[in-house]
């Protein structure tokens, strides 16, 4: 229809060019006539496409048995025009799970900017004489969630190069950059033992470059059949105690390993059975009070480089009058957002919330950080009165966001100078490389989808951008709530099917 309309306009222009003097008059007159004849059919053709998409989606929602008794909000917009192409319960507030990270990432880029980095400082209130530091050493955390064993090793190595081999005083970990509230108030208590529910501290440590701050990796592999499994902790640390009650079974047995941590303690128990031919199993567990964990890794690094400490290791606030010995910047925000979004890293999300509170209001707390979100989000296309925001990661079941508000955000931020960076942080469907495909690396191989996933008990969500078979770019949000427990994988399959319908009919 559009092609025929454009051909007619071209012919009108050719005819009118014969009458050079009257060209504008003839062209406008005939154009009005043609628009009168053709515009209604064009509108109807467009409407027909939307009706097809609506019919296909409605039919699927009515016939999918796993959605019976569940709630699903769907919002689809044209990425260029902001036209709403489909709306199913799009204004109903639903739990977003990790789709909450879409908001946190956008506001972080708007407030902190892409080059922002966290700082870690080492200071002293004493004086160095020869190889002896007379006084206390302070390891001062300012929120960096990326500190890992290599960083602590580097700190110790640089202190050694400054000539220090003996610290006569104490080594203190200063976490006062943020408040001392470790967990968001609405997180389910059973989540706090795992890496995705780890405590937030201004001084913390990660096991590796996934940057799961405040957590260790428990590695379990088979031992001799009938004997105990082999269990290791990475990084090696005495801050946690592992109780190994696991057994190595025969090849035909199923793997049934569970790893738990006692509440308020750093005692981790490994239980169950691992087949003798099994590959290594990893479980990431949070630690209780991550400041002590960071101090333990720093103490190990000092010892490795031959630096002795006569005093004690403890948490403590550095006095105002201190001399700086070292300063370490984290990777910039634009790089930090890759594991945050691709791997759906909860700890980074909560750290960003507290850091925005610290930078804007001088208080590193959830309350002040969420105040920053509430003030900035209206400028990014969201109606703050329609939202309930409780954290920065989405682990809380008390967050509530309508699907239409998420797509409004995703439409509005396309005009921001940081949007291309933001877009690249989204998991890219079917891309095997972990830091490209992220949580979508094994999904929707044949679709052009870049979107944020989300999962908590009974909830699965997917929101982002896709390109249809016709080359049209759409914005979508799919939010499924109140699914039966342990059906999240089936929920992911429903999201994939909906994305396929949108791709084929959008």
C-alpha positions in Angstrom: 0.0 0.0 0.0 2.8 2.4 1.0 4.7 1.6 -2.2 1.7 2.3 -4.4 1.1 5.6 -2.6 4.7 6.7 -3.1 4.6 5.8 -6.8 1.5 7.9 -7.3 3.2 10.9 -5.6 6.2 10.5 -7.9 3.9 10.6 -11.0 2.0 13.6 -9.7 5.3 15.5 -9.3 6.3 14.6 -12.9 3.0 15.8 -14.3 3.0 19.0 -12.3 6.6 19.8 -13.4 5.1 20.4 -16.9 3.3 23.3 -15.6 6.2 25.1 -14.0 4.4 28.3 -13.2 1.5 26.6 -11.5 3.5 23.7 -10.0 2.9 24.4 -6.3 -0.8 25.0 -6.8 -1.4 21.8 -8.9 0.8 19.7 -6.7 -1.0 20.7 -3.5 -4.4 20.3 -5.1 -3.8 16.9 -6.4 -1.9 15.8 -3.2 -5.0 16.7 -1.2 -7.2 14.6 -3.5 -4.8 11.7 -3.3 -4.6 11.9 0.5 -8.4 11.9 0.8 -8.5 8.7 -1.3 -5.5 6.9 0.1 -4.9 7.9 3.7 -7.9 6.0 5.3 -6.8 2.7 3.7 -3.2 3.3 4.8 -4.4 3.8 8.4 -6.5 0.7 8.1 -3.5 -1.3 6.8 -1.5 -0.2 9.8 -4.3 -1.0 12.1 -4.6 -4.4 10.5 -0.9 -5.1 11.4 -1.6 -4.1 15.0 -4.7 -6.3 15.1 -2.8 -9.3 13.9 -0.2 -8.8 16.6 -2.9 -8.3 19.2 -4.8 -11.4 18.0 -1.8 -13.6 18.1 -0.7 -12.4 21.5 -4.2 -12.6 23.0 -4.7 -16.1 21.6 -1.4 -17.3 23.2 -2.2 -15.7 26.6 -5.6 -17.4 26.7 -4.3 -20.9 25.8 -1.0 -21.1 27.7 -1.9 -23.3 30.7 1.0 -22.2 32.9 -0.4 -18.7 32.9 -3.7 -19.8 34.5 -3.8 -18.2 37.9 -0.8 -16.0 37.2 -0.6 -12.3 36.3 1.1 -11.0 33.2 1.7 -7.5 32.2 2.9 -6.8 28.6 3.7 -3.5 27.0 5.0 -3.0 23.5 6.0 0.4 21.9 7.3 1.5 18.6 10.9 2.6 19.4 10.7 5.5 16.9 7.3 6.9 17.5 6.5 5.8 21.1 3.2 4.4 19.7 1.7 1.8 21.9 1.3 -1.4 19.8 0.0 -3.7 22.5 -1.0 -3.4 26.1 -2.1 -6.2 28.4 -2.4 -5.2 32.0 0.3 -2.7 31.2 -0.7 -0.3 34.0 -0.9 -2.9 36.7 1.9 -2.7 39.2 3.9 -6.0 39.3 7.1 -7.2 40.9 9.9 -6.5 38.4 12.6 -8.8 39.9 15.9 -7.8 38.2 14.2 -5.6 35.7 14.6 -3.1 38.5 18.2 -2.9 37.4 17.0 -1.1 34.2 16.1 1.8 36.4 19.2 1.7 38.6 21.5 1.6 35.6 19.8 4.5 33.9 19.8 6.8 36.9 23.4 5.9 37.7 24.5 7.0 34.3 22.5 10.2 34.6 23.7 11.0 38.1 27.2 9.5 38.4 28.1 9.5 34.7 30.0 6.8 32.8 33.5 7.7 34.0 32.7 7.5 37.7 34.9 5.2 39.8 34.9 4.1 43.4 38.0 4.9 45.5 39.8 2.8 48.2 42.4 4.5 50.3 45.2 3.3 52.7 46.1 5.9 55.3 48.1 6.1 58.5 48.0 8.2 61.6 51.7 7.5 62.3 55.1 8.1 60.8 57.4 5.9 58.9 61.0 5.6 60.2 63.1 3.3 58.0 61.1 0.1 57.4 58.9 0.6 60.5 55.5 2.3 60.4 55.0 3.8 63.9 51.2 4.0 64.2 48.0 2.5 62.8 47.1 1.6 59.2 43.6 2.2 57.9 42.1 0.4 54.9 39.3 2.8 53.9 36.5 1.5 51.7 34.4 3.9 49.7 32.0 1.4 48.1 34.2 -0.4 45.5 32.4 -3.7 44.8 35.3 -4.9 42.6 38.1 -5.4 45.1 39.5 -8.9 44.8 42.5 -10.8 46.1 44.7 -9.4 43.4 43.9 -5.9 44.5 44.8 -6.6 48.1 48.0 -8.2 46.9 48.8 -5.1 44.9 48.2 -2.9 48.0 50.7 -4.9 50.0 53.2 -5.0 47.3 53.1 -1.2 47.0 53.5 -0.7 50.7 56.5 -3.0 50.6 58.0 -0.8 47.8 57.5 2.2 50.1 59.9 0.4 52.5 57.4 -0.7 55.1 58.0 -4.2 56.6 56.6 -3.7 60.1 53.4 -2.0 61.3 53.6 -1.4 65.0 50.0 -0.4 65.4 46.7 -1.9 64.3 45.2 -2.5 60.9 41.7 -1.2 60.8 39.0 -1.5 58.1 37.0 1.7 57.7 33.5 1.2 56.3 32.0 4.5 57.4 31.5 5.8 53.9 28.0 4.1 54.0 25.7 3.4 56.8 25.8 0.1 58.7 22.6 -1.3 57.4 23.8 -4.4 55.6 20.6 -5.8 53.9 17.7 -4.1 52.3 14.6 -4.3 54.5 12.4 -6.2 52.2 14.8 -9.0 51.1 13.6 -12.5 51.9 15.7 -13.8 54.9 16.6 -17.1 53.2 18.4 -15.3 50.3 21.0 -13.6 52.6 23.2 -16.7 52.7 23.8 -16.7 48.9 25.9 -14.4 46.8 22.9 -12.7 45.3 21.8 -11.7 48.8 25.2 -10.6 50.2 25.6 -7.8 52.7 26.5 -4.3 51.5 29.5 -2.6 53.0 31.6 0.3 51.9 34.6 -2.1 52.5 34.1 -5.5 50.9 35.7 -8.0 48.6 34.8 -10.2 45.6 36.2 -13.6 44.8 36.8 -13.0 41.1 35.9 -10.7 38.2 32.2 -11.5 38.4 32.3 -9.0 41.3 29.9 -10.8 43.6 31.0 -8.6 46.5 30.9 -10.1 50.0 31.0 -13.7 48.8 33.3 -16.7 48.5 33.2 -19.6 46.0 32.8 -23.1 47.4 34.2 -25.7 45.0 33.1 -29.3 45.3 34.6 -32.2 43.3 34.5 -36.0 43.7 36.9 -37.8 46.0 37.3 -41.6 46.2 34.0 -43.5 45.8 32.4 -43.9 49.1 34.6 -41.3 50.8 34.1 -37.6 51.3 34.0 -35.1 48.4 36.8 -32.6 48.1 35.8 -29.1 49.1 37.9 -25.9 48.6 37.2 -22.3 49.3 38.2 -19.5 46.8 39.8 -17.3 47.7 41.6 -19.1 50.5 40.5 -17.5 53.7 40.2 -18.4 57.3 37.3 -16.0 57.6 34.9 -18.9 56.8 34.8 -22.4 58.3 33.7 -25.2 56.0 32.0 -28.3 57.5 32.2 -31.1 54.9 29.5 -33.7 55.2 29.3 -34.6 51.5 29.9 -38.1 50.1 31.3 -39.3 46.8 28.8 -41.7 45.2 28.9 -44.1 42.3 28.8 -43.0 38.7 25.1 -43.9 38.3 24.0 -41.7 41.2 22.4 -38.3 40.8 24.3 -35.2 42.0 22.6 -33.9 45.2 24.9 -31.4 46.8 23.6 -28.6 49.0 25.6 -25.7 50.4 24.3 -23.6 53.3 25.6 -20.9 55.7 24.4 -20.5 59.2 22.6 -17.2 59.9 24.9 -14.6 61.6 27.9 -17.0 61.3 30.6 -17.8 58.8 30.1 -21.6 59.1 29.4 -23.1 55.7 28.1 -26.7 55.5 28.5 -28.9 52.3 26.1 -31.8 52.4 24.8 -34.5 50.0 26.2 -36.7 47.3 28.3 -36.1 44.2 28.9 -38.9 41.6 32.5 -40.0 41.2 32.5 -39.0 37.5 30.9 -35.6 38.2 32.6 -32.3 37.1 33.4 -29.7 39.8 30.4 -27.9 41.3 30.6 -24.3 42.3 28.3 -22.5 44.8 28.8 -18.8 45.6 28.0 -18.0 49.3 27.8 -14.7 51.0 29.9 -14.0 54.2 28.6 -12.5 57.4 30.1 -9.0 57.8 32.2 -8.5 54.6 34.4 -5.9 56.1 36.2 -8.6 58.2 36.5 -10.7 55.0 38.2 -7.8 53.2 40.6 -7.3 56.2 41.5 -11.0 56.2 42.4 -10.9 52.5 44.5 -7.8 53.1 46.2 -9.4 56.1 47.1 -12.4 54.1 48.6 -10.1 51.4 50.7 -8.2 53.9 52.1 -11.5 55.3 52.8 -12.8 51.8 54.9 -9.7 51.1 56.8 -9.9 54.4 55.0 -7.1 56.2 54.4 -7.9 59.9 51.6 -6.4 62.0 52.2 -6.1 65.8 48.7 -4.9 66.5 45.2 -6.3 65.8 42.9 -6.4 62.8 39.5 -4.8 63.4 36.8 -2.6 61.9 37.3 1.1 62.9 36.9 4.6 61.6 40.0 6.5 60.6 40.7 9.7 62.4 40.5 13.0 60.4 44.2 13.7 60.6 45.8 11.0 58.6 48.4 10.7 55.8 47.4 8.9 52.6 49.8 6.2 51.5 47.8 4.7 48.6 44.7 5.4 46.6 43.1 2.8 44.3 40.3 3.6 41.8 37.9 1.0 40.6 37.0 0.3 37.0 34.7 3.1 35.6 31.0 2.9 35.8 30.7 2.2 32.1 32.7 -1.1 32.6 31.0 -1.9 35.9 27.6 -1.9 34.3 28.6 -4.9 32.1 28.6 -7.5 34.9 25.8 -5.6 36.7 23.5 -6.0 33.7 24.8 -9.0 31.8 25.2 -11.2 34.9 22.4 -9.5 36.9 24.7 -8.7 39.8 22.6 -7.7 42.8 25.5 -6.4 45.0 26.5 -3.9 42.4 22.9 -2.6 42.2 22.7 -2.0 45.9 26.1 -0.4 46.0 25.1 2.0 43.3 22.0 3.0 45.2 24.0 3.8 48.4 26.7 5.6 46.3 24.1 7.9 44.7 22.7 8.7 48.1 26.2 9.5 49.3 27.1 11.7 46.3 23.8 13.6 46.2 22.8 13.8 49.9 26.0 13.0 51.7 24.5 9.8 53.2 25.2 6.3 51.8 21.9 4.6 52.6 19.1 2.9 50.8 16.7 5.6 51.9 18.7 8.5 50.3 19.7 6.5 47.3 16.1 5.7 46.5 15.3 9.3 47.0 17.7 10.0 44.1 15.9 7.5 41.9 12.5 9.1 42.8 13.8 12.5 41.8 15.5 11.5 38.5 13.1 8.9 37.1 10.4 11.5 36.1 13.0 13.1 33.8 13.5 9.7 32.2 9.9 9.1 31.3 8.5 7.4 34.4 5.6 8.3 36.6 7.0 8.0 40.1 3.5 8.0 41.6 2.9 4.6 39.9 5.9 2.9 41.4 7.0 1.3 44.7 10.8 1.2 44.9 12.6 -0.7 47.7 16.1 -1.5 46.4 18.4 -1.2 43.4 18.6 -4.9 42.3 15.0 -6.1 42.3 15.6 -8.9 44.9 12.8 -7.4 47.1 9.3 -8.7 46.6 8.0 -5.2 47.6 9.1 -3.4 44.4 6.1 -2.7 42.1 6.4 -1.3 38.6 3.9 -1.4 35.7 5.1 -2.7 32.3 4.0 0.5 30.6 6.4 2.5 32.9 9.3 0.3 32.0 8.8 0.7 28.2 8.3 4.5 28.8 11.7 4.6 30.4 13.3 2.6 27.6 11.8 4.9 25.0 12.8 8.1 26.7 16.4 7.2 27.4 17.1 6.7 23.7 17.7 10.5 23.5 20.4 10.4 26.2 24.1 10.7 25.3 24.9 7.6 27.3 22.2 5.4 25.7 24.5 3.4 23.3 26.6 2.5 26.3 23.4 1.5 28.3 22.1 -0.5 25.3 25.3 -2.5 25.1 25.1 -3.6 28.7 21.8 -5.5 28.1 22.1 -9.2 27.6 22.2 -10.1 23.9 20.1 -13.2 23.1 21.9 -16.2 21.8 25.4 -14.8 22.0 27.7 -17.4 23.6 30.3 -15.0 25.0 29.4 -14.6 28.6 29.9 -10.8 28.9 27.9 -10.3 25.7 25.1 -12.8 25.9 24.9 -12.6 29.7 21.7 -14.2 31.1 20.3 -14.6 27.6 23.3 -16.5 26.1 21.4 -19.7 25.8 18.0 -18.2 24.8 16.3 -17.0 21.6 19.2 -17.8 19.2 17.2 -16.9 16.1 15.8 -13.6 17.5 17.3 -10.1 17.6 16.7 -9.3 21.3 18.6 -7.2 23.8 16.9 -7.2 27.1 17.2 -7.5 30.9 16.0 -10.7 32.5 14.6 -11.0 36.0 13.8 -13.9 38.4 12.7 -14.2 42.0 10.3 -16.8 43.5 7.1 -16.9 41.4 8.3 -14.0 39.2 10.0 -13.9 35.8 10.5 -10.8 33.7 12.1 -9.7 30.4 12.2 -6.1 29.1 14.2 -4.4 26.4 14.5 -4.0 22.7 13.9 -6.3 19.7 13.9 -6.0 15.9 11.1 -7.6 14.0 11.3 -9.7 10.9 10.3 -6.6 9.0 13.2 -4.6 10.4 11.1 -2.6 12.8 12.6 -1.8 16.3 10.3 -2.3 19.2 10.5 -1.8 22.9 8.8 -4.4 25.1 8.3 -5.4 28.7 6.9 -8.8 29.8 6.3 -9.2 33.5 4.9 -12.5 34.8 4.0 -12.7 38.5 2.3 -15.3 40.8 3.6 -18.3 38.9 3.7 -21.5 40.9 6.9 -22.0 42.8 9.9 -23.5 40.8 8.2 -22.8 37.4 10.5 -19.9 36.5 12.2 -21.9 33.8 8.8 -22.5 32.2 8.2 -18.8 32.6 11.4 -18.1 30.6 10.0 -20.3 27.8 6.8 -18.3 27.8 8.8 -15.1 27.5 10.7 -16.5 24.6 7.5 -17.6 22.8 6.0 -14.1 23.3 9.2 -12.5 21.9 8.9 -14.8 18.9 5.3 -13.8 18.3 6.2 -10.1 18.6 9.2 -10.6 16.2 7.1 -12.4 13.6 4.0 -10.2 13.7 5.3 -6.8 14.9 
